[in-house]
Amino acid sequence: MGKYDDAMYSFLSDNGRFADLFNGAVFGGEEVLQADALEEGAERYAWTGMNQGQRTGETGNRRGQSRKPGGKFPNAQNCYRDIKKHLKEGARFSVVAIENQSDIDYTMPWRIMQYDGLEYERQIREIENGKRRVLSQDKENIGHWETRFGQGDKLHPVYTICLYHGTKRWDGPKSLEDMMDFGAGGKLREAMKALYKSEGFMNISTETARTIAIMTDNTQILKKLDEQEEEETNMCKAWDEIQQEWEEATVKAKEEGIRIFILDNIEEGKSEETIIEKLCRRFLLDAGTARAYYSTYSVNA
């Protein structure tokens, strides 16, 4: 690990600075993550069977383990995150992590996905081992099925951000989606929209429409078909109705979120101007629209 990574690791190990960075990058400056709710999380991961070395500019980790570009983790184990912390009992989520990056890595979203996957695997193994310890107190022979991750078991979600502190402007992908080639047809929703609005789907038998909806797992179309008795279906019309319902539901959900946000901030004693400023930042509203929402919902506070 280079001197810049060392300095950043030391600086962000402080819970207050760690929380400030997360709140600024993920929560728009709102103090969602509290420093006193954080505790160190330094568990190792077993990175088995993966030829996943560090990328350019990363030659080691803060536990003294050497990692060379393009190489394997020694003995295919002992893998650590750059900075990882747990939220104490009762918090809304439980694992937050930062990956320091001094050079542009065009596989960064994929790397973070791997780290997150290893964290979830660690949690699963912890749950299964806990079941085994409990069962071993009463019986000697324990079946594998008795200790497997079950329907009632839950994982703690993981939130990870990449902190890039290189000298060049980051021009790499910021999400896994940015690394994907969806082809000329675009994403699935747009492809389905074009299909349903094509001339061949203007009037088809209801049975055919139902089969298409089942095979494409389109529950909205199935619901529409269940509500009608006609032998033929206009898929174009059905899709337009679904689009309108989606838009109305999206607007309704956004307005409900704004209402709750306003009332919560009033309850916390925030001023009108502060709330309006936060509305503009959080929901990407202009000042006039934010003020109108405040006037509508604050009367019930």
C-alpha positions as CSV (number, residue, x, y, z in Angstrom):
1,M,0.0,0.0,0.0
2,G,1.5,3.4,-1.0
3,K,2.0,6.4,1.2
4,Y,-1.3,8.1,-0.1
5,D,-3.3,5.0,0.7
6,D,-1.6,4.8,4.1
7,A,-2.5,8.4,4.9
8,M,-6.1,8.0,3.8
9,Y,-6.5,4.8,5.7
10,S,-5.2,6.5,8.9
11,F,-7.4,9.6,8.4
12,L,-10.6,7.7,7.7
13,S,-10.1,5.2,10.5
14,D,-11.5,7.9,12.8
15,N,-15.3,7.2,13.2
16,G,-16.2,10.9,12.9
17,R,-14.4,11.4,9.6
18,F,-15.7,8.1,8.3
19,A,-19.3,9.1,9.1
20,D,-18.9,12.5,7.6
21,L,-17.6,11.0,4.3
22,F,-20.5,8.5,4.1
23,N,-23.1,11.1,4.9
24,G,-21.8,13.5,2.3
25,A,-21.4,10.9,-0.4
26,V,-24.5,8.7,0.2
27,F,-27.0,10.7,2.1
28,G,-26.6,14.2,0.6
29,G,-25.1,15.6,3.8
30,E,-27.8,14.5,6.1
31,E,-26.4,13.0,9.4
32,V,-27.8,9.5,8.9
33,L,-24.6,7.7,9.9
34,Q,-23.6,8.6,13.5
35,A,-20.0,8.3,14.6
36,D,-20.9,6.8,18.0
37,A,-22.8,4.0,16.3
38,L,-19.7,2.7,14.5
39,E,-17.3,0.0,15.6
40,E,-14.4,-1.6,13.8
41,G,-15.0,-4.6,11.5
42,A,-11.8,-6.3,10.5
43,E,-12.9,-9.8,9.7
44,R,-10.9,-11.6,7.1
45,Y,-12.5,-13.2,4.0
46,A,-11.5,-16.6,2.6
47,W,-10.9,-15.8,-1.1
48,T,-10.8,-19.4,-2.5
49,G,-10.2,-20.3,-6.1
50,M,-10.1,-16.8,-7.4
51,N,-7.3,-15.4,-9.5
52,Q,-8.1,-11.9,-8.4
53,G,-5.1,-9.7,-7.8
54,Q,-5.0,-6.0,-7.1
55,R,-5.0,-3.6,-10.0
56,T,-2.5,-0.9,-10.9
57,G,-1.1,1.0,-8.0
58,E,-2.1,-1.4,-5.2
59,T,0.7,-3.6,-3.9
60,G,-0.4,-4.6,-0.5
61,N,-2.9,-4.2,2.3
62,R,-2.8,-2.7,5.8
63,R,-2.3,-6.1,7.4
64,G,1.1,-6.6,5.9
65,Q,0.0,-9.1,3.3
66,S,1.7,-8.6,-0.1
67,R,-0.5,-8.4,-3.2
68,K,1.1,-7.9,-6.6
69,P,-0.8,-6.6,-9.7
70,G,-2.3,-9.5,-11.5
71,G,-1.3,-12.0,-8.9
72,K,-3.2,-14.1,-6.4
73,F,-3.7,-13.5,-2.7
74,P,-1.1,-15.7,-1.0
75,N,-2.5,-19.1,-0.2
76,A,-5.9,-17.9,-1.6
77,Q,-7.0,-16.5,1.7
78,N,-6.6,-13.6,4.1
79,C,-8.4,-10.9,2.2
80,Y,-9.3,-7.7,3.9
81,R,-11.4,-4.6,3.0
82,D,-9.6,-1.2,3.0
83,I,-11.8,0.2,5.8
84,K,-14.8,-1.6,7.2
85,K,-17.0,-0.8,10.1
86,H,-20.1,-2.3,11.7
87,L,-23.1,-0.4,13.0
88,K,-24.0,-1.3,16.5
89,E,-27.2,-3.2,17.4
90,G,-30.4,-1.3,16.5
91,A,-29.1,0.5,13.4
92,R,-30.9,0.5,10.1
93,F,-28.0,-1.2,8.3
94,S,-25.0,-3.1,9.6
95,V,-21.9,-3.0,7.4
96,V,-20.3,0.1,5.8
97,A,-17.0,0.0,3.9
98,I,-14.7,2.3,1.9
99,E,-12.3,1.2,-0.8
100,N,-9.4,3.6,-1.3
101,Q,-8.2,4.0,-4.9
102,S,-5.3,6.0,-6.1
103,D,-5.4,4.8,-9.7
104,I,-8.2,4.5,-12.2
105,D,-9.5,0.9,-12.3
106,Y,-12.0,0.1,-15.0
107,T,-13.2,-3.0,-13.1
108,M,-13.9,-1.1,-9.8
109,P,-17.7,-1.8,-9.6
110,W,-17.0,-5.5,-10.2
111,R,-14.3,-5.5,-7.6
112,I,-16.6,-3.9,-5.0
113,M,-19.3,-6.5,-5.9
114,Q,-16.8,-9.3,-5.2
115,Y,-15.9,-7.8,-1.8
116,D,-19.6,-7.3,-1.0
117,G,-20.3,-10.9,-2.0
118,L,-17.5,-12.2,0.2
119,E,-19.0,-10.2,3.1
120,Y,-22.4,-11.8,2.5
121,E,-20.8,-15.2,2.3
122,R,-19.1,-14.5,5.7
123,Q,-22.4,-13.7,7.2
124,I,-24.0,-16.9,5.8
125,R,-21.2,-19.0,7.2
126,E,-21.5,-17.3,10.6
127,I,-25.2,-18.0,10.8
128,E,-24.7,-21.7,9.8
129,N,-21.8,-22.1,12.3
130,G,-24.0,-20.6,15.0
131,K,-26.7,-23.2,14.3
132,R,-24.2,-26.0,14.4
133,R,-22.8,-24.8,17.8
134,V,-26.3,-24.7,19.3
135,L,-27.3,-28.1,17.9
136,S,-24.0,-29.8,19.0
137,Q,-25.0,-29.2,22.6
138,D,-27.8,-31.7,22.4
139,K,-26.8,-34.2,19.7
140,E,-23.7,-35.6,18.1
141,N,-24.7,-36.3,14.5
142,I,-25.9,-33.2,12.8
143,G,-27.3,-33.3,9.3
144,H,-26.1,-30.7,6.8
145,W,-29.7,-29.6,6.1
146,E,-30.2,-28.7,9.8
147,T,-27.5,-26.0,9.7
148,R,-28.1,-24.5,6.3
149,F,-29.2,-20.9,5.8
150,G,-32.9,-21.0,6.1
151,Q,-36.1,-19.1,5.2
152,G,-36.1,-17.1,8.4
153,D,-32.4,-16.2,8.3
154,K,-31.5,-12.6,7.2
155,L,-28.3,-10.9,6.2
156,H,-27.1,-7.4,7.1
157,P,-26.9,-5.2,4.0
158,V,-23.6,-3.9,2.9
159,Y,-22.9,-0.3,1.8
160,T,-19.6,0.4,0.0
161,I,-18.2,3.5,-1.6
162,C,-14.9,3.9,-3.5
163,L,-12.9,6.9,-2.5
164,Y,-10.7,7.9,-5.5
165,H,-7.8,10.3,-4.6
166,G,-5.7,10.0,-7.8
167,T,-4.3,12.9,-9.8
168,K,-6.2,12.2,-13.1
169,R,-9.9,12.8,-13.5
170,W,-11.9,9.5,-13.0
171,D,-13.2,8.3,-16.4
172,G,-14.0,4.8,-15.3
173,P,-17.4,3.2,-14.6
174,K,-19.2,4.2,-11.4
175,S,-21.6,1.3,-11.4
176,L,-21.8,-2.3,-12.7
177,E,-24.4,-1.0,-15.2
178,D,-21.7,1.3,-16.7
179,M,-19.6,-1.8,-17.5
180,M,-22.4,-3.6,-19.4
181,D,-23.1,-3.9,-23.1
182,F,-26.9,-4.2,-23.4
183,G,-26.7,-4.3,-27.2
184,A,-28.5,-2.2,-29.8
185,G,-31.9,-3.1,-28.4
186,G,-31.4,-1.3,-25.1
187,K,-32.6,-2.4,-21.7
188,L,-35.4,-5.0,-21.1
189,R,-38.1,-2.5,-20.3
190,E,-37.6,-0.5,-23.4
191,A,-37.4,-3.7,-25.5
192,M,-40.7,-5.0,-24.0
193,K,-42.3,-1.6,-24.6
194,A,-41.3,-1.7,-28.3
195,L,-42.6,-5.3,-28.6
196,Y,-46.0,-4.6,-27.0
197,K,-46.5,-1.5,-29.2
198,S,-45.7,-3.2,-32.4
199,E,-48.4,-3.8,-35.0
200,G,-48.4,-7.5,-34.5
201,F,-49.5,-7.1,-30.9
202,M,-52.4,-4.7,-31.5
203,N,-55.0,-7.5,-31.3
204,I,-54.0,-11.0,-30.3
205,S,-56.0,-13.7,-28.5
206,T,-56.2,-13.4,-24.7
207,E,-54.8,-16.9,-24.4
208,T,-51.7,-15.9,-26.4
209,A,-51.3,-12.7,-24.4
210,R,-51.5,-14.6,-21.1
211,T,-48.8,-17.0,-22.3
212,I,-46.5,-14.1,-23.3
213,A,-47.1,-12.4,-20.0
214,I,-46.3,-15.6,-18.0
215,M,-43.2,-16.4,-20.0
216,T,-41.9,-12.8,-19.6
217,D,-43.0,-12.7,-15.9
218,N,-45.1,-9.6,-16.5
219,T,-47.5,-9.6,-13.5
220,Q,-49.0,-6.2,-14.6
221,I,-50.2,-7.6,-17.9
222,L,-51.5,-10.7,-16.2
223,K,-53.5,-8.5,-13.8
224,K,-55.0,-6.7,-16.7
225,L,-56.0,-9.9,-18.4
226,D,-57.7,-11.2,-15.3
227,E,-59.8,-8.1,-15.2
228,Q,-61.2,-8.6,-18.7
229,E,-63.5,-11.1,-20.4
230,E,-62.8,-10.4,-24.1
231,E,-61.3,-13.1,-26.3
232,E,-58.9,-10.7,-27.9
233,T,-56.4,-8.3,-26.2
234,N,-54.9,-5.0,-27.4
235,M,-51.4,-5.3,-25.9
236,C,-50.5,-1.8,-27.0
237,K,-53.4,-0.3,-25.0
238,A,-52.7,-2.5,-22.0
239,W,-49.0,-1.4,-22.0
240,D,-50.0,2.3,-22.2
241,E,-52.3,1.8,-19.2
242,I,-49.5,0.1,-17.2
243,Q,-47.1,2.9,-18.1
244,Q,-49.7,5.4,-16.8
245,E,-50.1,3.5,-13.6
246,W,-46.4,3.3,-13.1
247,E,-46.0,7.0,-13.6
248,E,-48.9,7.8,-11.2
249,A,-47.5,5.3,-8.6
250,T,-44.0,6.9,-8.9
251,V,-45.4,10.4,-8.4
252,K,-47.5,9.3,-5.4
253,A,-44.5,7.5,-3.8
254,K,-42.3,10.6,-4.3
255,E,-44.9,12.9,-2.8
256,E,-45.4,10.6,0.2
257,G,-41.6,10.5,0.7
258,I,-41.6,14.3,0.6
259,R,-44.4,14.5,3.1
260,I,-42.7,12.2,5.6
261,F,-39.4,14.0,5.1
262,I,-41.0,17.4,5.9
263,L,-42.9,16.2,8.9
264,D,-39.8,14.4,10.3
265,N,-37.6,17.5,9.9
266,I,-40.3,19.7,11.5
267,E,-40.4,17.3,14.5
268,E,-36.7,17.6,14.8
269,G,-37.0,21.3,15.1
270,K,-35.4,22.3,11.7
271,S,-36.3,25.7,10.3
272,E,-38.4,26.2,7.2
273,E,-35.5,27.5,5.1
274,T,-33.3,24.5,6.2
275,I,-36.1,22.1,5.2
276,I,-36.6,23.7,1.9
277,E,-32.9,23.7,1.2
278,K,-32.7,20.0,2.1
279,L,-35.8,19.2,-0.1
280,C,-34.1,20.8,-3.1
281,R,-30.9,18.8,-2.6
282,R,-32.6,15.4,-1.6
283,F,-35.4,15.4,-4.2
284,L,-33.8,17.6,-6.9
285,L,-36.5,20.2,-6.7
286,D,-36.4,23.9,-7.5
287,A,-37.0,26.3,-4.6
288,G,-40.5,27.2,-5.7
289,T,-41.7,23.6,-5.9
290,A,-40.0,22.8,-2.6
291,R,-41.7,25.7,-0.9
292,A,-45.1,24.7,-2.3
293,Y,-44.6,21.2,-0.9
294,Y,-43.7,22.6,2.5
295,S,-46.8,24.8,2.6
296,T,-49.0,21.8,1.7
297,Y,-47.6,19.4,4.3
298,S,-46.5,21.5,7.1
299,V,-50.1,22.5,8.1
300,N,-50.5,19.0,9.5
301,A,-47.4,19.1,11.6
